Amino acid sequence: MLLYYLYNKRLSKCRAKREEKIIRENKYFMGRTEWDKSLVKLYNPNAIYYHVEEALRKEIIESSIVRKRGDVFTIATIGSCQSLKGPDVALKTATLLVQNSKLKFKWLWIGGDKKDMACFESITGIKSNTVNIKMLGRKNSSEIIRILSDVDLYVQPSYTDNSPNSICEAQCLGLPIIASYAGGIPSLFDSRYDKDLMIPINDPYILASKILELSKNAQRLIKLGELNRSFALKRNSDQNISQQLFNAYSETIKNYKKCLLKD
């Protein structure tokens, strides 16, 4: 398991070096977060940057979920179960909930299986099945829609992230969200969204506290979910993305023609 962890860490470093080289040498960029823009301008001050949203899966955007709260408070996280996504944070947070509250909960992790989580169980000394975390493995869009229809809260405990589609799709499905204040994540939320739900990186204590706080307020969960859905559906609409792409390509072509005239 340690070798698996070290391999993922090395792979991340290789990707980072490759991306840095591309940013320094390229001229035109598209992104959808302030983190994208800031990073491009840091490494390549003369680059031209366009804000363009990313298309999401059509089935999820067009889905309408009627959510019913059950006796067990259900949390979900979607993403590969690797170090940067914070599975260890989920384990530690779930442990705090078990030890310090009477909340009946389950935490569903979609995109990782028991083998993936085993490494982090070894590191933390916490077994996922003893703290109500269930590894569901990879799921297609229809399965995700079905699973999330029974979820009360979406949690993204990443150490670093840019613009995870998992958050955007959870928003489209009308879920309230707690997420790490990392990378481009804050850019994915409406300015009216509760900033207290953007939590410090690797802080299971504040995360556990916020989960408990929301679990006691059904109306707040509903309002947060409705705000997420209305904002995300407008942001990720075909019309909005098409217009942004058209503007970006039009400006790029104009700039290219100006360069040719100068030459």
C-alpha positions as CSV (number, residue, x, y, z in Angstrom):
1,M,0.0,0.0,0.0
2,L,2.9,2.4,0.7
3,L,4.3,1.8,-2.8
4,Y,0.9,2.6,-4.2
5,Y,0.8,5.9,-2.3
6,L,4.4,6.8,-3.3
7,Y,3.6,6.0,-7.0
8,N,0.6,8.3,-7.0
9,K,2.7,11.1,-5.4
10,R,5.5,10.7,-8.0
11,L,2.9,10.7,-10.8
12,S,1.4,14.0,-9.5
13,K,4.9,15.6,-9.5
14,C,5.5,14.5,-13.1
15,R,2.2,16.0,-14.2
16,A,2.9,19.2,-12.4
17,K,6.2,19.7,-14.3
18,R,4.6,18.9,-17.6
19,E,1.8,21.4,-17.0
20,E,4.3,24.1,-15.9
21,K,6.2,23.7,-19.2
22,I,3.0,24.0,-21.3
23,I,1.9,27.1,-19.4
24,R,5.2,28.9,-20.0
25,E,5.3,28.1,-23.7
26,N,1.6,28.5,-24.8
27,K,0.0,31.8,-25.6
28,Y,-3.8,31.3,-25.5
29,F,-5.6,29.7,-22.6
30,M,-9.2,28.9,-21.5
31,G,-10.2,28.4,-17.9
32,R,-13.1,28.7,-15.6
33,T,-11.7,29.8,-12.3
34,E,-9.7,32.6,-10.7
35,W,-7.1,30.0,-9.9
36,D,-6.7,29.2,-13.6
37,K,-6.3,32.8,-14.5
38,S,-3.9,33.6,-11.6
39,L,-1.7,30.6,-12.4
40,V,-1.5,31.5,-16.1
41,K,-0.6,35.1,-15.4
42,L,2.0,34.0,-12.8
43,Y,3.9,31.7,-15.2
44,N,3.2,33.5,-18.4
45,P,2.3,37.3,-18.0
46,N,1.9,37.8,-21.7
47,A,-0.6,35.0,-22.2
48,I,-4.2,35.7,-23.3
49,Y,-6.8,34.2,-21.1
50,Y,-10.5,33.5,-21.8
51,H,-13.1,32.5,-19.2
52,V,-15.0,29.5,-20.7
53,E,-17.2,27.1,-18.6
54,E,-16.9,23.4,-19.0
55,A,-19.7,21.3,-20.5
56,L,-21.2,18.7,-18.1
57,R,-23.0,15.5,-18.7
58,K,-26.3,16.1,-20.4
59,E,-28.1,13.5,-18.3
60,I,-27.2,15.2,-15.1
61,I,-28.0,18.8,-16.2
62,E,-31.4,17.7,-17.4
63,S,-32.2,15.7,-14.3
64,S,-34.7,16.9,-11.7
65,I,-34.4,15.2,-8.3
66,V,-37.1,15.2,-5.6
67,R,-35.1,14.6,-2.5
68,K,-36.6,12.9,0.6
69,R,-34.8,13.0,3.9
70,G,-34.5,9.6,5.6
71,D,-33.6,8.6,9.1
72,V,-29.9,8.4,8.2
73,F,-28.1,11.6,7.2
74,T,-26.4,10.7,3.9
75,I,-23.2,12.4,2.8
76,A,-21.5,11.8,-0.6
77,T,-18.2,12.5,-2.2
78,I,-17.3,11.8,-5.9
79,G,-13.7,11.4,-7.1
80,S,-10.8,9.2,-7.4
81,C,-9.7,7.9,-4.0
82,Q,-6.1,9.3,-4.1
83,S,-4.2,11.5,-1.7
84,L,-5.0,14.9,-3.2
85,K,-8.8,14.2,-2.9
86,G,-8.6,13.9,0.9
87,P,-9.8,10.4,1.7
88,D,-7.8,10.6,4.9
89,V,-9.7,13.7,5.8
90,A,-13.0,11.9,5.3
91,L,-11.8,9.1,7.6
92,K,-10.8,11.5,10.3
93,T,-14.0,13.5,10.0
94,A,-16.2,10.5,10.1
95,T,-14.4,9.3,13.2
96,L,-15.0,12.6,14.9
97,L,-18.7,12.4,14.1
98,V,-18.9,8.9,15.5
99,Q,-17.1,9.8,18.7
100,N,-18.6,13.2,19.4
101,S,-22.2,13.1,18.2
102,K,-25.4,11.0,18.0
103,L,-25.8,11.7,14.3
104,K,-26.9,8.6,12.4
105,F,-25.0,9.0,9.1
106,K,-23.4,7.2,6.2
107,W,-20.8,8.6,3.9
108,L,-20.8,7.3,0.3
109,W,-17.6,7.6,-1.7
110,I,-18.2,7.2,-5.4
111,G,-15.2,6.7,-7.7
112,G,-13.0,4.7,-5.3
113,D,-13.2,1.1,-4.0
114,K,-12.1,-0.7,-0.9
115,K,-8.6,-1.4,-2.4
116,D,-8.1,2.4,-3.0
117,M,-9.1,3.3,0.5
118,A,-6.9,0.6,2.1
119,C,-3.8,2.8,1.8
120,F,-5.4,5.6,3.7
121,E,-6.8,3.2,6.3
122,S,-3.3,2.1,6.9
123,I,-2.0,5.6,7.2
124,T,-4.7,6.9,9.6
125,G,-5.3,3.6,11.5
126,I,-9.0,4.0,10.8
127,K,-11.2,1.4,9.0
128,S,-13.8,2.9,6.7
129,N,-16.5,0.4,7.6
130,T,-16.2,1.3,11.3
131,V,-16.9,5.0,10.7
132,N,-19.8,4.5,8.3
133,I,-17.9,5.2,5.0
134,K,-19.0,3.0,2.1
135,M,-16.8,2.7,-1.0
136,L,-19.1,2.4,-4.1
137,G,-16.5,2.3,-6.9
138,R,-17.0,3.8,-10.3
139,K,-20.5,4.7,-11.4
140,N,-22.0,6.0,-14.6
141,S,-24.2,9.1,-14.8
142,S,-27.5,7.3,-14.4
143,E,-26.2,5.5,-11.3
144,I,-24.8,8.7,-9.9
145,I,-28.2,10.5,-10.3
146,R,-30.0,7.6,-8.5
147,I,-27.5,7.6,-5.7
148,L,-27.4,11.4,-5.2
149,S,-31.2,11.5,-5.1
150,D,-31.0,10.0,-1.6
151,V,-28.1,12.2,-0.4
152,D,-28.5,15.1,2.0
153,L,-25.1,16.7,1.6
154,Y,-22.2,16.7,-0.8
155,V,-18.6,17.1,0.6
156,Q,-15.4,17.8,-1.3
157,P,-12.5,17.4,1.2
158,S,-9.7,17.9,-1.3
159,Y,-6.2,19.1,-0.4
160,T,-6.1,20.8,-3.8
161,D,-8.4,21.1,-6.7
162,N,-9.2,23.4,-9.6
163,S,-12.7,23.1,-11.0
164,P,-14.0,19.6,-10.2
165,N,-16.9,18.5,-12.3
166,S,-18.1,16.5,-9.4
167,I,-19.0,19.8,-7.5
168,C,-20.6,21.3,-10.6
169,E,-22.8,18.3,-11.2
170,A,-23.7,18.1,-7.5
171,Q,-24.8,21.7,-7.8
172,C,-26.9,20.9,-10.9
173,L,-28.6,18.2,-8.9
174,G,-29.5,20.7,-6.2
175,L,-27.2,19.4,-3.4
176,P,-25.9,21.6,-0.6
177,I,-22.1,21.5,-0.6
178,I,-19.2,21.8,1.9
179,A,-15.9,22.0,0.1
180,S,-12.3,22.8,0.9
181,Y,-11.2,26.4,0.2
182,A,-8.7,25.2,-2.3
183,G,-7.6,26.2,-5.8
184,G,-10.5,27.2,-8.0
185,I,-13.2,25.7,-5.9
186,P,-14.5,29.1,-4.5
187,S,-15.0,30.3,-8.1
188,L,-17.6,27.6,-8.6
189,F,-20.1,29.1,-6.2
190,D,-22.6,31.9,-6.4
191,S,-21.5,35.0,-4.5
192,R,-24.5,34.6,-2.2
193,Y,-23.4,31.1,-1.2
194,D,-22.5,30.7,2.5
195,K,-18.7,31.3,2.6
196,D,-18.5,29.4,6.0
197,L,-19.0,26.2,4.0
198,M,-15.7,26.8,2.2
199,I,-13.5,25.2,4.9
200,P,-9.7,25.1,5.6
201,I,-7.7,22.4,3.9
202,N,-7.2,19.2,6.0
203,D,-9.3,20.4,9.0
204,P,-11.5,17.4,9.9
205,Y,-12.6,19.3,13.1
206,I,-14.3,22.2,11.3
207,L,-15.6,19.8,8.6
208,A,-17.3,17.6,11.3
209,S,-18.7,20.7,13.0
210,K,-20.2,22.1,9.7
211,I,-21.7,18.7,8.9
212,L,-23.4,18.5,12.3
213,E,-24.6,22.1,11.9
214,L,-26.2,21.5,8.6
215,S,-27.7,18.1,9.6
216,K,-29.9,20.0,12.2
217,N,-31.3,22.5,9.7
218,A,-33.4,20.9,6.9
219,Q,-34.6,24.3,5.6
220,R,-31.1,25.6,5.2
221,L,-30.1,22.5,3.3
222,I,-32.9,23.0,0.9
223,K,-32.1,26.7,0.3
224,L,-28.4,26.0,-0.3
225,G,-29.3,23.3,-2.7
226,E,-31.8,25.5,-4.6
227,L,-29.2,28.3,-4.9
228,N,-26.6,25.9,-6.2
229,R,-28.9,24.4,-8.8
230,S,-30.2,27.8,-10.2
231,F,-26.6,29.1,-10.4
232,A,-25.1,26.0,-12.0
233,L,-27.8,25.4,-14.6
234,K,-27.3,29.0,-15.9
235,R,-23.5,28.8,-15.8
236,N,-23.3,25.5,-17.5
237,S,-26.1,26.0,-20.1
238,D,-25.3,25.2,-23.7
239,Q,-26.1,28.8,-24.6
240,N,-23.7,30.3,-22.1
241,I,-20.8,27.9,-23.0
242,S,-21.4,28.4,-26.8
243,Q,-21.2,32.1,-26.5
244,Q,-18.1,32.0,-24.4
245,L,-16.4,29.7,-26.9
246,F,-17.5,31.8,-29.8
247,N,-16.0,34.9,-28.2
248,A,-12.7,33.2,-27.3
249,Y,-12.2,31.8,-30.8
250,S,-13.2,35.0,-32.5
251,E,-10.7,37.0,-30.4
252,T,-8.0,34.5,-31.0
253,I,-8.5,34.6,-34.8
254,K,-8.4,38.4,-34.7
255,N,-5.2,38.4,-32.7
256,Y,-3.6,35.9,-35.1
257,K,-4.5,38.0,-38.1
258,K,-3.0,41.1,-36.5
259,C,0.3,39.2,-36.0
260,L,0.3,38.1,-39.7
261,L,-0.1,41.8,-40.8
262,K,2.8,42.8,-38.6
263,D,5.0,40.2,-40.1
